[in-house]
Amino acid sequence: MVAHPRELVHALSFDIEDWFHIVEITAVEDPKVWPKLHEQSIVEKYTDLILKVCDEGKAKATFFVLGWIAERHPDLVRRIAAAGHELATHSYWHRKVYELSPEVFREDIQRSIEVLKCAAPSADIRGFRAPSFSITSGAEWAFDVLMECGITYDASLFPAERGHGGYACQPGPHMVTTPKGRRLPELPMSIAPVGMGPLKKRMCYSGGGYLRLLPSFMIEQGVQSEAAHNRPTVVYLHPRDFAPDCPRPAMPPHRRFKCYVGLDTTERKLRELLSRHRWDTCSRVLQQQLGVGLDQPLAPMGPTAATA
């Protein structure tokens, strides 16, 4: 049964990291400098703003929290949980998955889960989103590592070309089959045709720099386009997306534009989306869309390693 667009529940998510957790920017890429940069932290100020907007919009969300942040801001993790939102992991060190070995990735995920559970012992850490959507072709081994660490769904695939990720997969919630034959629910990012006339193209419209750059009517166009196929929109934002006062390290001009365009529009656009549509956590949207529980990893199906 296809849901009416007004009945469709969309997935609201936030990647909780600080202003300096930006990949491939020389000035901030070494974790040894992070403690000093953390003196200018914006993560609590703007995560609290996100919590306020969600509360006023009567929406629940998934917060993919970086372990490095959770370890330094346990009270923030507890505020997220106390507000009834879902806690999930965004890794510990914010490193690109495809550059890691399975062993290093496993250690990172386990550490991130441990610090989240330490801050919020009653939280059930089910979900993972890779930094920079960096599960790419050839890194499917990460799905098995995640499941062996107790993760029961992934939200890392970006079904379009991009600078640090990109993975060809079917649109909307679906199951992936891991190299070891396990089935894992996947919530990929939303891609839809947006724009007008010859400028209309399939692209991301609902998160990060895309949401900050695009006008509201194009974002709504994307939501409606996906809803017509009974596919929920996945919103993903970071605290720095709301921060016009965000510190700005040295970086190439094209990265500076992508990182800082439209920072003063994000809150308004999010409030518009919350007022027009229904929103919930990633896990509940997956359960509704796929009809599967996420309490424990699903059983293996067979030897294939292809995306289902």
N, C-alpha and C positions, 0 to 999 in steps of 0.2 A: 504494500500500500504506500503510495506516494503522499508525503505530508504536504499540506497547503503551505505556501511560502511563509504565511504569518504564524503557522504552527511549528515550523522548523526551529530547532534549538541549535544555536551556533556555539562555537568553542572560543572562550576568552582566556588568553594566557599572557603571562608576563615573565620575562627572563630577568631575574634579579641579580644584577651585577653592578659594578661601579663605573664611573665615567672613563676609567683608564683600562677597562677590560675590552680593548679593541685589538683585533688580530692584525699582525703584520704592520704595526706602527712602531718604528724603532724607539721612539722616546718613551714608550710605555710597555714594551713587550717583555722585558726582563722582570720576573716576579721579585727580584731582589730590590727593585725600586718601588714596589707597590706600597710597603708600609709608609714611606715618605709621602707618596701621592695620596694615600688614604687620609692624610691630614686635611685634605680638601674634599672629603667624601660627600657625595650627594645622595647616597643610596637610601638612607633612612628618610630624609626629607621628601623625596619624590615617591618612594614606595608608600609612605603614609598618605601622600596625595592620591595615589592609585587606589588605596584602600578606601579613602573617602569617596572617590568617584564611584567605585563599585557599590558601596553601601547606598549612596544616594540613587544609583541606578538600579538597585535591587538585583544585582547580578553577582553570581559566584564565578570564580576563576581558578585556573591552575597557575601557581607560582613556581616556576622552575628556578630554584635558588642555587646559586653557585656556592659550593662548599666553603671556599675561601671567605665568602661573605658571611655565611651562616656561622662560621667559627668566631667571627669578630662581632657579629650582631645577633646573638641568640634571642634577645628580647624582640627584635624585629620578626624573626621567624615565629616566635610565639604569638605576636600580634596577628600575623597572617593566619595562623591556625585558629586562633580564638575568634576570628571574624568568620569562620566557617568555610574558608577557601581550601583548596587542595594544595598540598606541598609535594613537589617533585624535584628531581635533581637536574642540574645543568652542568654536571661534572664538578670536580673540585678546583682544578687549575685553569680551566678555560683554554684548553689546548685542542687543536684540530685533531679529530679522531683519526683521519687517514694518515697522519704523521706518526702515530703511536704504534707500539707493538700490542698484541692482545694482553700480554702480561702487565704492561704499564697501564693500559686502559682499565684493566680489572682493578688494579690497586687504586686508581683514581676514583672509580665509581664506588668502590667499597668505602673509601674514606669519606666521600661526599655523603653517602647514606648515613654513615656513622655520626657525622657532625649534625645532620638534620635531625636524626633520632635523639641525639643528646639534647638538642634545643627543644624539641617537641616530641617527647617519648610516645605519646599516643598516636602520632601521625603514621599513616600507612604510605610509605614511599613506593608508589607504583610506576611512575612515569619518568621518562628521560627525554631531554632535548639536547642534541649535540651543539656545542659552540659553533657558530657560523654554519649550521646545518651541514656539518662536515662528515657525515656518513655518505660516502660516494661509492661509485662502482669500484669493486675490489676490496672494500672495507666492510662487506656484509658480515664478516666474522664478528663484528661488534654486536650484532643482534644476539648471537649465542652467548657472548660474555654478559650482556645485559640480563638475559634470562637466568643465567647461572648466578647472578648477583641478586635475584629476586625481583627484577623489574618486569612488569607485566604488560606494558605498552610503550611504544616509541612515538616521538613527534619530531623526528629529525630530518625527514626527507623534504627536499625542495625541488619540485618537479619542473625545473626550468634552469637554464644556464645562469650561473652567478659567479662572483669572484672566488669564493672559498668553498663552494659546495655545488649542488646540482645533481639530481638523480632521476633518471627516467623511470617513472612509475605511473600507475593509473591514478586519476584524480579522486579525491575524496577518501573517506575512511575505508580501509581494506586490510586484508591479512597479508603479511609477508611470510615466506617460508625461508627459514634460515639455512645456512650451509649444513647444519646437523639435522635438518628435517623438522624443526620445531615450527609452530605457527605463532606469530606475534602480531597483535593488533597494531596498525600504523595509522597515525593521523598526520598526513602530509600538509604542507602549507597550501594555501588557496591560490590558484591561478585561474584567471578568467579573461575573456575579451573585454577590454575597456577602451574608451576613447570614442572618437567620432570619425566617420568617413574613412579616408585612406590612412588615417593615423590610428585607427582601431587595431589593437594587437593583444594577444594573450600575454598577460603579465601578472605578477604579484600586485595586489592592491590593498592588502589588509594588515600590513605590519611594517615596523621599522621605518626606514627612509622612504619606502614606497607610500605608506600611509601619510607621512609628513609632506611628501612632494605633491601627491595627487589631490585635486579638488574633491570636495565632498560628493559631488554628483557622480564622479567616476568611481569612487569607493562604493557608493550605493549601487551603481550599475553592476559592479562585480558581485556584490552580495546577491542581487536579484538574479543574475545570470546563473550562479551556482545553485541558488535555491530552486530555480526552474528544473534542475536535474536532481533535486532532493539531496544536494550536497551542502553541508554546513560550511560557512566561512570560518576560518581560523584566524583570529586576531592575535598577533604577537607584538609586544612592545617592551621596552626597557625603561628603567627610571630615567636614563639620560635623554630619552625621547621627549620627556616633559620638561626639560631643564634648559631654558634659554641662558641661564647663568653658568652652564656647564664649563669647566676648564677646558681649554682647547690646545692640546699638544701640537707640535709641529708635524705636518703631514703633507702629502702631495695635494694639489688643488682639487683634483677629482674626488679624493677621499674626504677632504674637508667639506665639499659640497654635500656629498652623500651623508656624512655624519651629522651635519648641523642644519641642513635645509628644513625650514618649517617647524622648528622647535616650539614656536609660540602658537601653533595650530593644533597640536596633538590632543590636548585636553578637550578642546571644543569638539573635535572630530570623534573622539571616544564617547563623549556624552551624547552626541547625535546618534551614534550606533546603538548605544545602550537604550536610548529612548524609542528607537524604531523597531528593534528586534529582540528576540529572546536569547539569553546567553547562559551558559553553564560551564562546568569544568570539562577538561579534555576527557577525563575518564568517563564521565556520565554521557557525554556526546558519543563516544565510541561505543559504550554499552547500548545506547539507544539505536545507533546506526547499524551495528553489527550483530546485536542480539546475543552477545557473549558476556560472561562475567570476567572481571579482571582481578579477582581475589588471589589467583595463583596462575603460574605459567601454564599454557595449554600444552597438551600432549603432542609428541612428534607425529607427523603424518607420513613421512617417507624420506627418501634420500635426496630429493631434488633441492637445489639451492636457488631456484628462480623466484622472482616476485610473484605472488599469487594474484 
